[in-house]
């Protein structure tokens, strides 16, 4: 499905980017749009929500990013020796240092060893031994698309997908945040995503 890029960028320049783009932001958006147009997906609400999520998760850079925070933060949040050892163990971070190694990367901040392993298997990449591959745009966009759209829910980030929140009977811009991170900034991301959707349509 081809997207009218001129109309789209004219709209989001004002509604999302406060009147100003950097070339990197434009390049990042175009890269995601190119991958969408080469996919089999057709529901533009899905694309809008992915763009809204990427906008938030990358701090508006629209480029794959490494999670903000230093080693102490990553250890506290994700490591077996950190502040949430039970969660770390459940998510595969069983070796000291895994919190740093498997911190967030990409368009949607892939975290935890179990998720790196799952996405690596799905994409036929060794993300466990090479987690920085998630910073490569080609890999990062595949991770985002697969993790947010897979119909095999064990392949998604959280066990739910875009189909659950956007279908013939449902349009839930706020609830869709559960695909990535519970209710964290759900209303803000919903608003941004709806602005993207308005530009797409």
N, CA and C atoms as an extended XYZ file, in Angstrom:
603
Properties=species:S:1:pos:R:3:atomname:S:1:resname:S:1:resid:I:1 pbc="F F F"
N         0.850       -1.189        0.000 N   UNK     1
C         0.000        0.000        0.000 CA  UNK     1
C         0.890        1.245        0.000 C   UNK     1
N         0.884        1.992       -1.094 N   UNK     2
C         1.731        3.177       -1.211 CA  UNK     2
C         1.175        4.320       -0.370 C   UNK     2
N         2.068        5.042        0.260 N   UNK     3
C         1.695        6.158        1.121 CA  UNK     3
C         2.115        7.451        0.441 C   UNK     3
N         1.226        8.430        0.442 N   UNK     4
C         1.535        9.738       -0.123 CA  UNK     4
C         2.494       10.440        0.837 C   UNK     4
N         3.780       10.353        0.536 N   UNK     5
C         4.796       10.848        1.462 CA  UNK     5
C         4.726       12.360        1.639 C   UNK     5
N         4.416       13.082        0.579 N   UNK     6
C         4.377       14.545        0.686 CA  UNK     6
C         3.291       14.979        1.669 C   UNK     6
N         2.090       14.432        1.501 N   UNK     7
C         0.991       14.783        2.410 CA  UNK     7
C         1.284       14.297        3.825 C   UNK     7
N         1.836       13.100        3.915 N   UNK     8
C         2.142       12.531        5.228 CA  UNK     8
C         3.131       13.405        5.988 C   UNK     8
N         4.250       13.727        5.363 N   UNK     9
C         5.277       14.505        6.057 CA  UNK     9
C         4.821       15.935        6.345 C   UNK     9
N         4.033       16.503        5.459 N   UNK    10
C         3.501       17.840        5.717 CA  UNK    10
C         2.652       17.847        6.981 C   UNK    10
N         1.871       16.781        7.162 N   UNK    11
C         1.001       16.689        8.327 CA  UNK    11
C         1.789       16.449        9.608 C   UNK    11
N         2.657       15.431        9.618 N   UNK    12
C         3.335       15.085       10.878 CA  UNK    12
C         4.404       16.098       11.258 C   UNK    12
N         4.891       16.853       10.285 N   UNK    13
C         5.840       17.919       10.647 CA  UNK    13
C         5.226       18.825       11.717 C   UNK    13
N         3.942       19.141       11.558 N   UNK    14
C         3.267       20.022       12.509 CA  UNK    14
C         2.694       19.266       13.703 C   UNK    14
N         1.987       18.178       13.440 N   UNK    15
C         1.230       17.521       14.508 CA  UNK    15
C         2.100       16.715       15.463 C   UNK    15
N         3.226       16.199       14.980 N   UNK    16
C         4.076       15.347       15.812 CA  UNK    16
C         5.431       15.988       16.101 C   UNK    16
N         6.036       16.608       15.096 N   UNK    17
C         7.422       17.071       15.223 CA  UNK    17
C         7.551       18.581       15.447 C   UNK    17
N         6.452       19.234       15.804 N   UNK    18
C         6.485       20.626       16.238 CA  UNK    18
C         7.111       21.557       15.202 C   UNK    18
N         6.876       21.246       13.924 N   UNK    19
C         7.277       22.150       12.857 CA  UNK    19
C         8.665       21.968       12.305 C   UNK    19
N         9.420       20.963       12.828 N   UNK    20
C        10.805       20.826       12.364 CA  UNK    20
C        11.241       19.366       12.369 C   UNK    20
N        11.827       18.921       11.249 N   UNK    21
C        12.425       17.599       11.138 CA  UNK    21
C        13.945       17.719       11.059 C   UNK    21
N        14.643       16.694       11.510 N   UNK    22
C        16.036       16.500       11.115 CA  UNK    22
C        16.038       15.483        9.974 C   UNK    22
N        17.129       15.459        9.221 N   UNK    23
C        17.217       14.495        8.131 CA  UNK    23
C        17.199       13.065        8.655 C   UNK    23
N        17.800       12.838        9.813 N   UNK    24
C        17.785       11.496       10.394 CA  UNK    24
C        16.368       11.048       10.740 C   UNK    24
N        15.555       11.969       11.236 N   UNK    25
C        14.163       11.626       11.532 CA  UNK    25
C        13.413       11.261       10.256 C   UNK    25
N        13.592       12.059        9.214 N   UNK    26
C        12.940       11.767        7.933 CA  UNK    26
C        13.418       10.427        7.390 C   UNK    26
N        14.722       10.196        7.454 N   UNK    27
C        15.262        8.929        6.958 CA  UNK    27
C        14.692        7.746        7.732 C   UNK    27
N        14.602        7.892        9.049 N   UNK    28
C        14.085        6.805        9.870 CA  UNK    28
C        12.626        6.502        9.574 C   UNK    28
N        11.823        7.545        9.425 N   UNK    29
C        10.411        7.339        9.102 CA  UNK    29
C        10.272        6.691        7.734 C   UNK    29
N        11.023        7.201        6.754 N   UNK    30
C        10.948        6.618        5.413 CA  UNK    30
C        11.343        5.147        5.415 C   UNK    30
N        12.302        4.798        6.239 N   UNK    31
C        12.731        3.401        6.315 CA  UNK    31
C        11.600        2.513        6.835 C   UNK    31
N        10.910        2.982        7.862 N   UNK    32
C         9.777        2.214        8.394 CA  UNK    32
C         8.655        2.147        7.367 C   UNK    32
N         8.371        3.264        6.695 N   UNK    33
C         7.322        3.273        5.671 CA  UNK    33
C         7.672        2.343        4.512 C   UNK    33
N         8.934        2.330        4.102 N   UNK    34
C         9.362        1.439        3.020 CA  UNK    34
C         9.103       -0.017        3.388 C   UNK    34
N         9.440       -0.372        4.620 N   UNK    35
C         9.234       -1.755        5.065 CA  UNK    35
C         7.748       -2.085        5.152 C   UNK    35
N         6.931       -1.129        5.559 N   UNK    36
C         5.487       -1.345        5.587 CA  UNK    36
C         4.956       -1.602        4.180 C   UNK    36
N         5.368       -0.769        3.236 N   UNK    37
C         4.879       -0.908        1.865 CA  UNK    37
C         5.311       -2.225        1.237 C   UNK    37
N         6.399       -2.801        1.730 N   UNK    38
C         6.875       -4.086        1.210 CA  UNK    38
C         6.330       -5.272        2.001 C   UNK    38
N         5.461       -4.995        2.974 N   UNK    39
C         4.863       -6.060        3.777 CA  UNK    39
C         3.484       -6.409        3.227 C   UNK    39
N         2.855       -7.363        3.868 N   UNK    40
C         1.495       -7.751        3.476 CA  UNK    40
C         0.437       -7.077        4.330 C   UNK    40
N         0.838       -6.197        5.234 N   UNK    41
C        -0.100       -5.555        6.143 CA  UNK    41
C        -0.871       -4.445        5.438 C   UNK    41
N        -2.102       -4.232        5.862 N   UNK    42
C        -2.949       -3.230        5.209 CA  UNK    42
C        -3.617       -2.259        6.173 C   UNK    42
N        -3.714       -2.586        7.453 N   UNK    43
C        -4.423       -1.733        8.406 CA  UNK    43
C        -3.502       -0.589        8.822 C   UNK    43
N        -3.793        0.612        8.354 N   UNK    44
C        -2.928        1.751        8.632 CA  UNK    44
C        -2.913        2.135       10.112 C   UNK    44
N        -3.876        1.662       10.872 N   UNK    45
C        -3.822        1.894       12.318 CA  UNK    45
C        -2.640        1.156       12.921 C   UNK    45
N        -2.324       -0.014       12.369 N   UNK    46
C        -1.159       -0.764       12.837 CA  UNK    46
C         0.113        0.028       12.584 C   UNK    46
N         0.247        0.542       11.371 N   UNK    47
C         1.429        1.326       11.030 CA  UNK    47
C         1.513        2.574       11.910 C   UNK    47
N         0.395        3.246       12.082 N   UNK    48
C         0.387        4.461       12.899 CA  UNK    48
C         0.822        4.160       14.326 C   UNK    48
N         0.358        3.035       14.867 N   UNK    49
C         0.728        2.719       16.242 CA  UNK    49
C         2.199        2.329       16.336 C   UNK    49
N         2.723        1.654       15.336 N   UNK    50
C         4.154        1.348       15.334 CA  UNK    50
C         4.980        2.622       15.238 C   UNK    50
N         4.560        3.550       14.406 N   UNK    51
C         5.272        4.825       14.305 CA  UNK    51
C         5.204        5.597       15.624 C   UNK    51
N         4.039        5.612       16.247 N   UNK    52
C         3.895        6.294       17.529 CA  UNK    52
C         4.754        5.659       18.606 C   UNK    52
N         4.827        4.329       18.585 N   UNK    53
C         5.667        3.615       19.543 CA  UNK    53
C         7.133        3.918       19.302 C   UNK    53
N         7.557        3.861       18.042 N   UNK    54
C         8.948        4.164       17.716 CA  UNK    54
C         9.309        5.590       18.106 C   UNK    54
N         8.393        6.517       17.867 N   UNK    55
C         8.625        7.920       18.239 CA  UNK    55
C         8.921        8.024       19.735 C   UNK    55
N         8.127        7.346       20.529 N   UNK    56
C         8.310        7.408       21.978 CA  UNK    56
C         9.563        6.650       22.409 C   UNK    56
N         9.734        5.436       21.921 N   UNK    57
C        10.813        4.569       22.401 CA  UNK    57
C        12.194        5.039       21.949 C   UNK    57
N        12.252        5.819       20.875 N   UNK    58
C        13.546        6.317       20.395 CA  UNK    58
C        13.767        7.777       20.756 C   UNK    58
N        12.950        8.315       21.642 N   UNK    59
C        13.032        9.738       22.018 CA  UNK    59
C        12.942       10.629       20.792 C   UNK    59
N        12.045       10.265       19.891 N   UNK    60
C        11.705       11.047       18.690 CA  UNK    60
C        12.790       11.039       17.620 C   UNK    60
N        13.860       10.260       17.798 N   UNK    61
C        14.913       10.233       16.778 CA  UNK    61
C        14.500        9.438       15.552 C   UNK    61
N        13.588        8.498       15.718 N   UNK    62
C        13.133        7.581       14.670 CA  UNK    62
C        14.290        6.747       14.127 C   UNK    62
N        15.299        6.554       14.962 N   UNK    63
C        16.435        5.691       14.673 CA  UNK    63
C        16.551        4.661       15.795 C   UNK    63
N        17.027        3.440       15.497 N   UNK    64
C        17.253        2.492       16.590 CA  UNK    64
C        18.191        3.111       17.625 C   UNK    64
N        17.839        2.969       18.884 N   UNK    65
C        18.657        3.563       19.941 CA  UNK    65
C        18.965        2.523       21.011 C   UNK    65
N        20.058        2.781       21.708 N   UNK    66
C        20.429        2.012       22.893 CA  UNK    66
C        19.728        2.654       24.074 C   UNK    66
N        19.162        1.840       24.936 N   UNK    67
C        18.417        2.349       26.083 CA  UNK    67
C        19.259        3.334       26.892 C   UNK    67
N        18.637        4.425       27.310 N   UNK    68
C        19.329        5.409       28.128 CA  UNK    68
C        19.533        4.873       29.536 C   UNK    68
N        20.663        5.218       30.118 N   UNK    69
C        21.009        4.753       31.455 CA  UNK    69
C        22.364        4.078       31.443 C   UNK    69
N        23.020        4.086       32.550 N   UNK    70
C        24.339        3.471       32.643 CA  UNK    70
C        24.278        2.052       33.177 C   UNK    70
N        25.443        1.475       33.383 N   UNK    71
C        25.520        0.086       33.822 CA  UNK    71
C        24.846       -0.144       35.166 C   UNK    71
N        24.930        0.833       36.052 N   UNK    72
C        24.292        0.676       37.365 CA  UNK    72
C        22.775        0.567       37.212 C   UNK    72
N        22.218        1.376       36.318 N   UNK    73
C        20.776        1.331       36.072 CA  UNK    73
C        20.384       -0.004       35.442 C   UNK    73
N        21.124       -0.445       34.430 N   UNK    74
C        20.789       -1.706       33.760 CA  UNK    74
C        20.906       -2.882       34.734 C   UNK    74
N        21.903       -2.826       35.605 N   UNK    75
C        22.056       -3.886       36.612 CA  UNK    75
C        20.871       -3.885       37.564 C   UNK    75
N        20.489       -2.715       38.041 N   UNK    76
C        19.366       -2.616       38.978 CA  UNK    76
C        18.060       -3.082       38.351 C   UNK    76
N        17.837       -2.739       37.078 N   UNK    77
C        16.568       -3.044       36.425 CA  UNK    77
C        16.470       -4.465       35.905 C   UNK    77
N        17.586       -5.016       35.411 N   UNK    78
C        17.502       -6.249       34.630 CA  UNK    78
C        18.385       -7.402       35.108 C   UNK    78
N        19.251       -7.177       36.060 N   UNK    79
C        20.242       -8.203       36.389 CA  UNK    79
C        19.797       -9.100       37.542 C   UNK    79
N        20.314      -10.310       37.531 N   UNK    80
C        20.017      -11.265       38.596 CA  UNK    80
C        20.502      -10.731       39.951 C   UNK    80
N        21.525       -9.881       39.921 N   UNK    81
C        22.042       -9.272       41.148 CA  UNK    81
C        21.483       -7.869       41.381 C   UNK    81
N        20.442       -7.519       40.633 N   UNK    82
C        19.858       -6.188       40.749 CA  UNK    82
C        18.653       -6.140       41.653 C   UNK    82
N        17.786       -5.192       41.390 N   UNK    83
C        16.643       -4.953       42.260 CA  UNK    83
C        15.443       -5.835       41.991 C   UNK    83
N        15.475       -6.606       40.893 N   UNK    84
C        14.330       -7.460       40.544 CA  UNK    84
C        14.818       -8.858       40.138 C   UNK    84
N        15.450       -9.570       41.061 N   UNK    85
C        16.042      -10.864       40.702 CA  UNK    85
C        15.035      -11.894       40.209 C   UNK    85
N        13.831      -11.894       40.758 N   UNK    86
C        12.835      -12.872       40.310 CA  UNK    86
C        12.413      -12.613       38.875 C   UNK    86
N        12.218      -11.333       38.537 N   UNK    87
C        11.876      -10.976       37.158 CA  UNK    87
C        13.031      -11.296       36.229 C   UNK    87
N        14.245      -10.971       36.653 N   UNK    88
C        15.423      -11.261       35.836 CA  UNK    88
C        15.519      -12.756       35.538 C   UNK    88
N        15.325      -13.562       36.557 N   UNK    89
C        15.411      -15.024       36.373 CA  UNK    89
C        14.312      -15.497       35.417 C   UNK    89
N        13.105      -14.998       35.598 N   UNK    90
C        11.986      -15.411       34.741 CA  UNK    90
C        12.212      -15.019       33.289 C   UNK    90
N        12.908      -13.905       33.057 N   UNK    91
C        13.125      -13.412       31.708 CA  UNK    91
C        14.475      -13.838       31.123 C   UNK    91
N        15.128      -14.806       31.783 N   UNK    92
C        16.333      -15.406       31.212 CA  UNK    92
C        17.639      -14.759       31.601 C   UNK    92
N        17.592      -13.668       32.354 N   UNK    93
C        18.825      -12.999       32.772 CA  UNK    93
C        19.344      -13.656       34.048 C   UNK    93
N        19.991      -14.795       33.883 N   UNK    94
C        20.389      -15.616       35.027 CA  UNK    94
C        21.863      -15.486       35.390 C   UNK    94
N        22.642      -14.849       34.524 N   UNK    95
C        24.083      -14.693       34.756 CA  UNK    95
C        24.388      -13.243       35.092 C   UNK    95
N        25.165      -12.999       36.160 N   UNK    96
C        25.540      -11.616       36.442 CA  UNK    96
C        26.147      -10.949       35.206 C   UNK    96
N        25.683       -9.755       34.912 N   UNK    97
C        26.111       -9.056       33.704 CA  UNK    97
C        25.070       -9.082       32.604 C   UNK    97
N        24.101      -10.005       32.716 N   UNK    98
C        23.042      -10.072       31.691 CA  UNK    98
C        22.205       -8.802       31.656 C   UNK    98
N        22.085       -8.134       32.791 N   UNK    99
C        21.304       -6.901       32.815 CA  UNK    99
C        21.879       -5.838       31.906 C   UNK    99
N        23.191       -5.767       31.867 N   UNK   100
C        23.861       -4.823       30.976 CA  UNK   100
C        23.810       -5.326       29.538 C   UNK   100
N        24.066       -6.612       29.365 N   UNK   101
C        24.149       -7.185       28.018 CA  UNK   101
C        22.811       -7.131       27.296 C   UNK   101
N        21.715       -7.356       28.016 N   UNK   102
C        20.398       -7.445       27.382 CA  UNK   102
C        19.484       -6.283       27.773 C   UNK   102
N        20.064       -5.097       27.849 N   UNK   103
C        19.244       -3.896       28.048 CA  UNK   103
C        18.561       -3.555       26.722 C   UNK   103
N        17.777       -2.489       26.720 N   UNK   104
C        16.950       -2.172       25.562 CA  UNK   104
C        17.733       -1.649       24.364 C   UNK   104
N        17.307       -2.109       23.184 N   UNK   105
C        17.888       -1.649       21.928 CA  UNK   105
C        16.807       -1.652       20.856 C   UNK   105
N        16.978       -0.767       19.862 N   UNK   106
C        16.137       -0.827       18.683 CA  UNK   106
C        15.101        0.260       18.610 C   UNK   106
N        14.072        0.030       17.798 N   UNK   107
C        12.947        0.958       17.687 CA  UNK   107
C        11.980        0.810       18.852 C   UNK   107
N        11.933       -0.395       19.436 N   UNK   108
C        10.959       -0.656       20.499 CA  UNK   108
C        11.617       -1.142       21.783 C   UNK   108
N        12.924       -0.998       21.898 N   UNK   109
C        13.655       -1.347       23.110 CA  UNK   109
C        13.472       -2.812       23.501 C   UNK   109
N        14.023       -3.696       22.682 N   UNK   110
C        14.058       -5.123       23.000 CA  UNK   110
C        14.901       -5.313       24.255 C   UNK   110
N        14.325       -5.951       25.272 N   UNK   111
C        15.032       -6.189       26.531 CA  UNK   111
C        14.886       -7.643       26.945 C   UNK   111
N        15.763       -8.071       27.856 N   UNK   112
C        15.786       -9.400       28.460 CA  UNK   112
C        16.343      -10.461       27.491 C   UNK   112
N        17.129      -11.359       28.032 N   UNK   113
C        17.750      -12.423       27.236 CA  UNK   113
C        16.702      -13.292       26.555 C   UNK   113
N        15.608      -13.590       27.247 N   UNK   114
C        14.582      -14.455       26.651 CA  UNK   114
C        13.996      -13.825       25.399 C   UNK   114
N        13.828      -12.505       25.399 N   UNK   115
C        13.284      -11.832       24.218 CA  UNK   115
C        14.306      -11.750       23.093 C   UNK   115
N        15.572      -11.538       23.439 N   UNK   116
C        16.611      -11.579       22.411 CA  UNK   116
C        16.658      -12.962       21.767 C   UNK   116
N        16.537      -14.012       22.600 N   UNK   117
C        16.566      -15.378       22.071 CA  UNK   117
C        15.363      -15.655       21.180 C   UNK   117
N        14.188      -15.237       21.639 N   UNK   118
C        12.958      -15.463       20.883 CA  UNK   118
C        13.010      -14.769       19.530 C   UNK   118
N        13.405      -13.510       19.514 N   UNK   119
C        13.470      -12.766       18.260 CA  UNK   119
C        14.598      -13.280       17.367 C   UNK   119
N        15.683      -13.707       17.987 N   UNK   120
C        16.774      -14.276       17.200 CA  UNK   120
C        16.352      -15.536       16.477 C   UNK   120
N        15.619      -16.394       17.164 N   UNK   121
C        15.111      -17.618       16.532 CA  UNK   121
C        14.147      -17.276       15.413 C   UNK   121
N        13.271      -16.326       15.657 N   UNK   122
C        12.263      -15.939       14.672 CA  UNK   122
C        12.904      -15.367       13.413 C   UNK   122
N        13.971      -14.592       13.582 N   UNK   123
C        14.603      -13.901       12.454 CA  UNK   123
C        15.842      -14.624       11.939 C   UNK   123
N        16.161      -15.771       12.549 N   UNK   124
C        17.342      -16.545       12.158 CA  UNK   124
C        18.622      -15.727       12.330 C   UNK   124
N        18.723      -15.065       13.492 N   UNK   125
C        19.900      -14.271       13.840 CA  UNK   125
C        20.349      -14.643       15.251 C   UNK   125
N        21.644      -14.578       15.506 N   UNK   126
C        22.163      -14.884       16.836 CA  UNK   126
C        22.182      -13.610       17.678 C   UNK   126
N        21.011      -13.207       18.131 N   UNK   127
C        20.907      -12.004       18.939 CA  UNK   127
C        21.391      -12.217       20.359 C   UNK   127
N        21.405      -13.455       20.816 N   UNK   128
C        21.875      -13.736       22.171 CA  UNK   128
C        23.361      -13.421       22.295 C   UNK   128
N        24.135      -13.889       21.333 N   UNK   129
C        25.577      -13.630       21.376 CA  UNK   129
C        25.968      -12.299       20.749 C   UNK   129
N        25.040      -11.715       19.995 N   UNK   130
C        25.310      -10.440       19.329 CA  UNK   130
C        24.135       -9.484       19.521 C   UNK   130
N        23.854       -9.085       20.765 N   UNK   131
C        22.667       -8.260       21.011 CA  UNK   131
C        22.691       -6.925       20.282 C   UNK   131
N        23.888       -6.406       19.950 N   UNK   132
C        23.948       -5.123       19.251 CA  UNK   132
C        23.413       -5.196       17.826 C   UNK   132
N        23.151       -6.402       17.324 N   UNK   133
C        22.493       -6.518       16.021 CA  UNK   133
C        21.133       -5.836       16.039 C   UNK   133
N        20.533       -5.732       17.216 N   UNK   134
C        19.231       -5.074       17.336 CA  UNK   134
C        19.315       -3.578       17.077 C   UNK   134
N        20.529       -3.053       16.979 N   UNK   135
C        20.708       -1.642       16.648 CA  UNK   135
C        20.755       -1.416       15.141 C   UNK   135
N        20.908       -2.469       14.371 N   UNK   136
C        20.909       -2.350       12.919 CA  UNK   136
C        19.482       -2.063       12.448 C   UNK   136
N        19.266       -1.031       11.639 N   UNK   137
C        17.893       -0.693       11.250 CA  UNK   137
C        17.125       -1.839       10.604 C   UNK   137
N        17.778       -2.616        9.742 N   UNK   138
C        17.089       -3.741        9.105 CA  UNK   138
C        16.589       -4.738       10.140 C   UNK   138
N        17.434       -5.027       11.113 N   UNK   139
C        17.044       -5.953       12.175 CA  UNK   139
C        16.014       -5.319       13.102 C   UNK   139
N        16.239       -4.073       13.451 N   UNK   140
C        15.343       -3.389       14.389 CA  UNK   140
C        13.919       -3.302       13.858 C   UNK   140
N        13.773       -3.025       12.558 N   UNK   141
C        12.420       -2.913       12.010 CA  UNK   141
C        11.764       -4.287       11.927 C   UNK   141
N        12.541       -5.323       11.646 N   UNK   142
C        11.984       -6.679       11.639 CA  UNK   142
C        11.528       -7.083       13.032 C   UNK   142
N        12.306       -6.718       14.042 N   UNK   143
C        11.924       -7.012       15.421 CA  UNK   143
C        10.622       -6.300       15.771 C   UNK   143
N        10.522       -5.033       15.414 N   UNK   144
C         9.306       -4.276       15.721 CA  UNK   144
C         8.091       -4.871       15.021 C   UNK   144
N         8.214       -5.134       13.728 N   UNK   145
C         7.084       -5.686       12.981 CA  UNK   145
C         6.683       -7.053       13.534 C   UNK   145
N         7.654       -7.933       13.740 N   UNK   146
C         7.343       -9.285       14.218 CA  UNK   146
C         6.759       -9.258       15.620 C   UNK   146
N         7.382       -8.480       16.508 N   UNK   147
C         6.942       -8.466       17.896 CA  UNK   147
C         5.587       -7.843       18.107 C   UNK   147
N         5.174       -6.967       17.195 N   UNK   148
C         3.894       -6.282       17.362 CA  UNK   148
C         2.766       -6.881       16.532 C   UNK   148
N         3.105       -7.725       15.534 N   UNK   149
C         2.060       -8.211       14.629 CA  UNK   149
C         1.885       -9.719       14.588 C   UNK   149
N         2.834      -10.470       15.129 N   UNK   150
C         2.779      -11.921       14.962 CA  UNK   150
C         1.447      -12.491       15.444 C   UNK   150
N         0.892      -13.405       14.664 N   UNK   151
C        -0.341      -14.080       15.068 CA  UNK   151
C        -0.042      -15.248       16.008 C   UNK   151
N         1.219      -15.675       16.045 N   UNK   152
C         1.645      -16.665       17.030 CA  UNK   152
C         2.086      -15.879       18.260 C   UNK   152
N         1.227      -15.799       19.259 N   UNK   153
C         1.427      -14.853       20.343 CA  UNK   153
C         2.687      -15.121       21.154 C   UNK   153
N         3.215      -16.343       21.090 N   UNK   154
C         4.480      -16.610       21.767 CA  UNK   154
C         5.631      -15.884       21.090 C   UNK   154
N         5.406      -15.391       19.865 N   UNK   155
C         6.440      -14.630       19.158 CA  UNK   155
C         6.338      -13.127       19.410 C   UNK   155
N         5.300      -12.689       20.108 N   UNK   156
C         5.144      -11.264       20.370 CA  UNK   156
C         5.900      -10.891       21.639 C   UNK   156
N         5.999       -9.601       21.908 N   UNK   157
C         6.736       -9.147       23.082 CA  UNK   157
C         6.039       -9.530       24.376 C   UNK   157
N         4.707       -9.463       24.394 N   UNK   158
C         3.987       -9.602       25.662 CA  UNK   158
C         2.831      -10.590       25.622 C   UNK   158
N         2.648      -11.264       24.481 N   UNK   159
C         1.528      -12.191       24.366 CA  UNK   159
C         0.280      -11.577       23.771 C   UNK   159
N         0.352      -10.310       23.361 N   UNK   160
C        -0.743       -9.661       22.647 CA  UNK   160
C        -0.153       -8.968       21.418 C   UNK   160
N        -1.038       -8.653       20.451 N   UNK   161
C        -0.561       -8.065       19.200 CA  UNK   161
C        -1.509       -6.963       18.727 C   UNK   161
N        -1.131       -6.328       17.627 N   UNK   162
C        -1.948       -5.239       17.093 CA  UNK   162
C        -3.333       -5.702       16.667 C   UNK   162
N        -3.441       -6.940       16.221 N   UNK   163
C        -4.735       -7.468       15.809 CA  UNK   163
C        -5.750       -7.422       16.949 C   UNK   163
N        -5.277       -7.574       18.161 N   UNK   164
C        -6.187       -7.554       19.313 CA  UNK   164
C        -6.796       -6.169       19.526 C   UNK   164
N        -6.042       -5.125       19.244 N   UNK   165
C        -6.469       -3.769       19.566 CA  UNK   165
C        -7.011       -2.992       18.374 C   UNK   165
N        -6.704       -3.474       17.163 N   UNK   166
C        -7.189       -2.819       15.948 CA  UNK   166
C        -7.693       -3.880       14.979 C   UNK   166
N        -9.001       -3.997       14.885 N   UNK   167
C        -9.618       -4.967       13.983 CA  UNK   167
C       -10.968       -4.405       13.543 C   UNK   167
N       -11.794       -5.220       12.930 N   UNK   168
C       -13.083       -4.730       12.418 CA  UNK   168
C       -14.008       -4.235       13.522 C   UNK   168
N       -13.825       -4.757       14.740 N   UNK   169
C       -14.732       -4.412       15.838 CA  UNK   169
C       -14.099       -3.539       16.918 C   UNK   169
N       -12.790       -3.381       16.877 N   UNK   170
C       -12.086       -2.736       17.976 CA  UNK   170
C       -11.095       -1.705       17.469 C   UNK   170
N       -11.019       -0.579       18.197 N   UNK   171
C        -9.988        0.416       17.955 CA  UNK   171
C        -9.602        0.984       19.314 C   UNK   171
N        -8.519        0.460       19.864 N   UNK   172
C        -8.134        0.797       21.233 CA  UNK   172
C        -6.707        1.336       21.237 C   UNK   172
N        -6.581        2.639       21.047 N   UNK   173
C        -5.269        3.266       20.956 CA  UNK   173
C        -4.537        3.259       22.289 C   UNK   173
N        -5.257        3.311       23.386 N   UNK   174
C        -4.616        3.319       24.703 CA  UNK   174
C        -4.238        1.903       25.129 C   UNK   174
N        -5.147        0.979       24.975 N   UNK   175
C        -4.877       -0.397       25.381 CA  UNK   175
C        -3.732       -1.039       24.617 C   UNK   175
N        -3.486       -0.574       23.397 N   UNK   176
C        -2.435       -1.175       22.571 CA  UNK   176
C        -1.054       -1.061       23.195 C   UNK   176
N        -0.897       -0.185       24.156 N   UNK   177
C         0.405       -0.061       24.820 CA  UNK   177
C         0.810       -1.357       25.504 C   UNK   177
N        -0.161       -2.206       25.835 N   UNK   178
C         0.147       -3.493       26.469 CA  UNK   178
C         1.031       -4.365       25.584 C   UNK   178
N         1.077       -4.110       24.295 N   UNK   179
C         1.936       -4.886       23.396 CA  UNK   179
C         3.400       -4.728       23.791 C   UNK   179
N         3.756       -3.536       24.274 N   UNK   180
C         5.149       -3.235       24.583 CA  UNK   180
C         5.411       -3.140       26.075 C   UNK   180
N         4.623       -2.309       26.783 N   UNK   181
C         5.007       -2.001       28.159 CA  UNK   181
C         3.819       -1.565       29.003 C   UNK   181
N         2.869       -2.473       29.177 N   UNK   182
C         1.762       -2.219       30.099 CA  UNK   182
C         0.987       -0.965       29.787 C   UNK   182
N         0.973       -0.028       30.744 N   UNK   183
C         0.247        1.230       30.556 CA  UNK   183
C         1.195        2.432       30.556 C   UNK   183
N         2.481        2.189       30.502 N   UNK   184
C         3.477        3.253       30.538 CA  UNK   184
C         3.279        4.248       29.395 C   UNK   184
N         2.982        5.490       29.726 N   UNK   185
C         2.780        6.561       28.734 CA  UNK   185
C         1.731        6.202       27.680 C   UNK   185
N         0.752        5.404       28.064 N   UNK   186
C        -0.221        4.885       27.096 CA  UNK   186
C        -1.013        5.994       26.415 C   UNK   186
N        -1.450        6.985       27.171 N   UNK   187
C        -2.257        8.055       26.579 CA  UNK   187
C        -1.417        8.943       25.666 C   UNK   187
N        -0.189        9.224       26.070 N   UNK   188
C         0.709       10.037       25.243 CA  UNK   188
C         0.995        9.349       23.915 C   UNK   188
N         1.291        8.050       23.967 N   UNK   189
C         1.597        7.306       22.741 CA  UNK   189
C         0.345        7.167       21.883 C   UNK   189
N        -0.803        7.004       22.511 N   UNK   190
C        -2.056        6.938       21.760 CA  UNK   190
C        -2.275        8.226       20.980 C   UNK   190
N        -2.041        9.360       21.620 N   UNK   191
C        -2.239       10.652       20.964 CA  UNK   191
C        -1.272       10.817       19.785 C   UNK   191
N        -0.007       10.485       20.004 N   UNK   192
C         0.978       10.576       18.922 CA  UNK   192
C         0.612        9.650       17.773 C   UNK   192
N         0.206        8.439       18.099 N   UNK   193
C        -0.149        7.458       17.072 CA  UNK   193
C        -1.351        7.910       16.251 C   UNK   193
N        -2.319        8.525       16.915 N   UNK   194
C        -3.486        9.028       16.195 CA  UNK   194
C        -3.113       10.179       15.264 C   UNK   194
N        -2.129       10.973       15.653 N   UNK   195
C        -1.639       12.014       14.751 CA  UNK   195
C        -0.971       11.394       13.521 C   UNK   195
N        -0.214       10.345       13.735 N   UNK   196
C         0.370        9.625       12.603 CA  UNK   196
C        -0.736        9.055       11.708 C   UNK   196
N        -1.771        8.513       12.343 N   UNK   197
C        -2.862        7.931       11.568 CA  UNK   197
C        -3.581        8.988       10.731 C   UNK   197
N        -3.832       10.133       11.321 N   UNK   198
C        -4.463       11.224       10.580 CA  UNK   198
C        -3.619       11.581        9.352 C   UNK   198
N        -2.307       11.580        9.504 N   UNK   199
C        -1.419       11.902        8.378 CA  UNK   199
C        -1.429       10.811        7.317 C   UNK   199
N        -1.568        9.575        7.754 N   UNK   200
C        -1.589        8.451        6.808 CA  UNK   200
C        -2.876        8.387        6.009 C   UNK   200
N        -3.965        8.915        6.573 N   UNK   201
C        -5.268        8.777        5.929 CA  UNK   201
C        -5.783       10.082        5.360 C   UNK   201
